[in-house]
């Protein structure tokens, strides 16, 4: 029928997956640049080039590099908060330990998609200053408090604050140094199969392993207490020797 376009005759370019909106591309490129070069080393010129937009568009949306830095931080932590919030909603009726296990697997998949976040935090977390204080107050502390509360509920015997950072390092570092891992091991940790394998390893080795060690430590402590009590108990009175018949 004339006038009705045939989808098969449409130009190929119209059927391509649309690119991300320019502001999102700018923020993603900015986060990667700040993660690689730090705040002082990153430039709006290279960020614009990486995002595929004119530099004037970057300065139009963000009046300063500080404003761009804050917007990039808000963007990636907003993504993380939504991811963890969706996990919390989906796992609301799950027992605490299973909820922690499932949350860590979901976090591992997020870290694989955003390895620049760990690199970025390595830069910013190493220097105490106005940017770190802003980061902690706005994003880090709320996530930390949610995390330690979940760890305490699932595993009361663990030091939740310490274990929180153990988990973060174990989950994210592999993806932050993915090129090194691929060159050394011959396996790309960013493939879906390797991401799932890493998520399972974190849960099995760290969460389950730490709980098993805690239970073993408690058992050993109880045994030591029993031995100590036994050693301080009064020795039994010796039996009188039987008289020998002469």
matplotlib code that plots the C-alpha trace (Angstrom):
import matplotlib.pyplot as plt

x = [0.0, 1.5, 2.4, 2.9, 6.6, 8.0, 10.2, 12.6, 13.2, 14.1, 17.8, 20.0, 20.9, 17.3, 17.4, 20.6, 20.6, 20.3, 23.4, 23.1, 22.0, 24.8, 24.6, 25.0, 27.9, 29.6, 29.2, 30.4, 33.5, 34.1, 34.0, 36.5, 38.8, 38.7, 39.3, 42.3, 44.0, 42.5, 40.7, 43.7, 44.9, 41.5, 40.5, 37.1, 38.7, 39.6, 36.2, 34.4, 36.4, 35.8, 32.0, 31.9, 30.6, 31.9, 33.7, 31.3, 28.5, 30.3, 30.8, 27.2, 25.9, 28.6, 29.9, 33.2, 35.2, 34.1, 30.5, 31.2, 33.0, 30.0, 27.6, 29.6, 29.8, 26.0, 25.4, 27.4, 26.4, 22.8, 23.1, 24.6, 21.9, 19.1, 20.7, 21.1, 17.6, 16.1, 17.9, 16.6, 13.0, 13.3, 14.9, 12.8, 11.3, 14.6, 16.5, 19.3, 22.2, 20.7, 19.9, 23.6, 24.8, 22.4, 23.2, 27.0, 26.4, 24.4, 27.1, 29.7, 27.8, 27.5, 31.3, 31.9, 29.9, 31.5, 35.1, 35.9, 34.1, 36.7, 39.6, 37.9, 37.5, 41.2, 42.1, 39.7, 39.7, 43.4, 43.4, 41.4, 40.0, 36.9, 36.1, 36.4, 34.3, 31.6, 31.7, 31.4, 28.6, 26.6, 27.1, 29.7, 28.3, 24.7, 25.8, 28.2, 25.5, 23.2, 26.0, 27.1, 23.5, 23.0, 26.2, 25.3, 21.9, 23.3, 26.5, 26.5, 29.8, 31.8, 33.3, 30.9, 32.9, 36.1, 34.2, 32.4, 35.8, 37.0, 34.0, 34.4, 38.0, 37.4, 34.4, 35.8, 39.6, 39.4, 37.4, 39.5, 42.6, 40.9, 43.5, 46.2, 44.1, 43.4, 47.1, 48.4, 45.7, 44.5, 40.9, 38.9, 37.1, 34.6, 32.8, 29.4, 30.8, 33.7, 31.6, 29.3, 32.2, 33.7, 30.4, 30.1, 33.7, 33.2, 30.1, 31.5, 35.0, 34.5, 31.0, 30.5, 34.2, 34.2, 31.1, 32.6, 35.8, 33.8, 32.0, 35.2, 36.8, 33.9, 34.2, 37.9, 37.3, 34.7, 37.1, 39.9, 37.6, 36.6, 40.3, 41.1, 38.3, 39.4, 43.0, 41.9, 39.6, 40.7, 42.5, 40.7, 41.8, 44.1, 42.7, 44.3, 46.7, 45.5, 47.5, 49.7, 49.3, 52.4]
y = [0.0, 3.4, 5.7, 3.0, 2.6, -0.9, -1.5, -3.7, -0.8, 1.7, 2.9, 0.8, 3.8, 4.1, 0.6, 1.1, 1.1, 4.8, 6.3, 7.4, 11.0, 13.6, 14.4, 10.8, 10.3, 13.4, 12.2, 8.7, 10.1, 12.5, 9.8, 7.7, 10.7, 11.6, 7.9, 7.7, 11.1, 12.4, 15.7, 17.9, 15.8, 15.5, 18.2, 19.2, 19.1, 15.4, 14.6, 16.3, 14.3, 11.0, 11.8, 12.8, 16.2, 19.8, 21.2, 24.1, 21.6, 20.5, 24.0, 24.8, 22.1, 22.4, 25.8, 24.5, 21.3, 21.0, 21.1, 18.4, 16.3, 16.5, 15.7, 12.6, 11.5, 12.0, 10.0, 6.9, 6.7, 7.3, 4.2, 2.2, 3.4, 2.4, -1.0, -1.8, -0.4, -2.7, -5.6, -4.6, -4.5, -7.8, -9.5, -8.0, -11.4, -13.3, -14.4, -11.9, -14.2, -15.0, -11.3, -10.4, -13.1, -12.0, -8.3, -9.0, -10.9, -8.0, -5.5, -7.6, -7.3, -3.5, -3.3, -5.2, -2.6, 0.4, -0.5, 3.2, 3.7, 1.7, 3.5, 6.9, 6.1, 5.0, 8.5, 10.4, 8.1, 8.6, 12.3, 13.9, 17.2, 19.0, 16.7, 13.6, 15.2, 16.0, 12.5, 10.8, 13.0, 12.8, 9.2, 7.1, 7.2, 6.4, 3.3, 2.3, 2.5, 0.4, -2.1, -2.6, -2.9, -5.7, -7.4, -7.2, -8.6, -11.5, -12.2, -10.7, -12.4, -10.4, -7.0, -5.3, -2.2, -4.2, -6.8, -4.0, -2.8, -6.4, -7.1, -3.9, -4.6, -8.2, -7.4, -4.4, -4.8, -7.6, -5.4, -2.3, -4.1, -6.2, -5.5, -6.9, -9.9, -10.7, -10.4, -12.5, -15.2, -15.2, -14.8, -11.6, -11.0, -8.8, -11.6, -12.6, -16.1, -14.7, -12.0, -14.7, -16.9, -14.0, -13.1, -16.7, -16.8, -13.7, -15.2, -18.7, -17.8, -14.6, -14.6, -18.3, -18.7, -15.9, -17.3, -20.8, -19.4, -17.5, -20.6, -22.5, -19.8, -19.9, -23.7, -23.4, -20.7, -22.8, -25.8, -23.6, -22.3, -25.8, -26.8, -23.8, -24.6, -28.2, -27.2, -24.9, -27.5, -29.2, -32.4, -35.5, -36.8, -39.8, -43.1, -44.6, -47.4, -50.8, -52.3, -55.2, -58.4, -59.6]
z = [0.0, -1.0, 1.8, 4.4, 5.0, 5.0, 8.1, 6.1, 3.7, 6.4, 6.5, 8.8, 10.9, 12.1, 13.6, 15.5, 19.3, 20.2, 21.9, 25.6, 26.0, 25.9, 29.7, 30.6, 28.2, 29.7, 33.3, 32.4, 30.6, 33.5, 36.1, 34.0, 33.6, 37.3, 38.2, 35.9, 36.4, 39.6, 40.0, 39.2, 36.2, 34.4, 31.9, 30.5, 27.0, 27.2, 28.9, 26.0, 23.5, 25.3, 25.5, 21.8, 22.4, 21.9, 24.9, 25.0, 25.8, 28.9, 30.1, 29.2, 31.5, 34.2, 35.2, 36.7, 36.9, 40.6, 39.5, 36.8, 39.5, 41.9, 39.1, 38.1, 41.7, 42.1, 38.9, 39.7, 43.4, 42.3, 40.1, 43.0, 45.4, 43.0, 42.5, 46.2, 46.9, 44.3, 45.9, 49.3, 48.0, 46.2, 49.3, 52.0, 53.1, 52.8, 55.9, 56.8, 55.8, 52.4, 51.9, 52.5, 50.1, 47.4, 47.9, 47.5, 44.3, 43.0, 44.1, 42.3, 39.0, 39.5, 40.2, 37.0, 35.0, 36.8, 37.5, 37.4, 40.7, 42.7, 40.8, 41.6, 45.3, 45.5, 44.3, 46.5, 49.6, 50.0, 50.8, 53.6, 52.3, 51.2, 48.4, 50.6, 53.3, 50.8, 49.4, 52.8, 54.1, 50.9, 49.7, 51.5, 55.1, 54.2, 52.2, 55.0, 57.6, 55.5, 54.9, 58.5, 59.7, 57.2, 58.2, 61.9, 61.3, 59.2, 61.1, 64.7, 65.5, 62.9, 63.2, 60.8, 60.1, 59.2, 57.2, 55.2, 53.8, 53.3, 51.2, 49.2, 48.4, 47.5, 45.2, 43.3, 43.0, 40.4, 38.0, 38.7, 37.5, 34.9, 32.2, 34.5, 35.5, 31.8, 30.8, 33.8, 33.9, 30.3, 31.6, 31.2, 34.5, 32.8, 30.9, 32.3, 33.3, 35.2, 36.9, 38.2, 39.2, 41.2, 42.8, 44.0, 45.2, 47.4, 48.9, 49.4, 50.5, 52.5, 53.9, 54.5, 55.3, 57.8, 59.5, 59.6, 61.1, 63.7, 64.7, 64.8, 66.9, 69.3, 69.6, 70.3, 72.8, 74.6, 74.7, 76.1, 78.8, 79.8, 79.9, 82.0, 84.4, 84.7, 85.4, 88.3, 89.8, 93.0, 92.4, 93.7, 97.1, 96.8, 97.9, 101.1, 100.3, 101.3, 104.2, 103.2, 105.0, 106.7]

ax = plt.figure().add_subplot(projection="3d")
ax.plot(x, y, z, "-o")
ax.set_aspect("equal")
plt.show()
